[in-house]
Structures are given as C-alpha cells and as structure tokens.
Amino acid sequence: MLKLSEILVSNQDIESFDELVPVIQAVARSGERFFRMDVKPPYPDTPENWEDRLEAAFSGLVR
C-alpha cells in the first residue's frame, strides 16, 4: 500500500496540488493497487475536497 506521505517525500519538487494530481495518476498506472491518504497535502491551493480529488485521480476517474 502506497501512502500519500511517501509520494510527497519522494517528490519534493511538487509545488502545488495541481502538480500532485498527475503524479497520483502515474502511480496508479504503474500498477499500485492501494492508496492511503495519511496526510493532507501541504500546498496553499489544496482544495477542501482534496481527498475526493486524489481518490478520483488514483482510480482513473480524472483524465
């Protein structure tokens, strides 16, 4: 199971929530089956519905 905190630590060059979404999509495409959101993304543009948006990105609902 991949955790959001692991993605954030390994991709410290990400500067916004909008940059994070494609990274989540790439992780899902690489074959990862489970994703846990254990921390809130630390970006000023993180929306209130950030969990729904990241889940949609991971499950392929966002193209």
C-alpha angles and dihedrals in degrees: 000000000000118000126211089233090061091052091049093049094048094045103045091152091073108108104179144030090248089059090050096058096068090047090055090049091051091051090052092049091051089067104266107150103188131046127184123195100213097159137030113249108257097225125121091228095054105131125225090249093052094132093055092046094050092045089052091049092049096046093048099251091123118063 
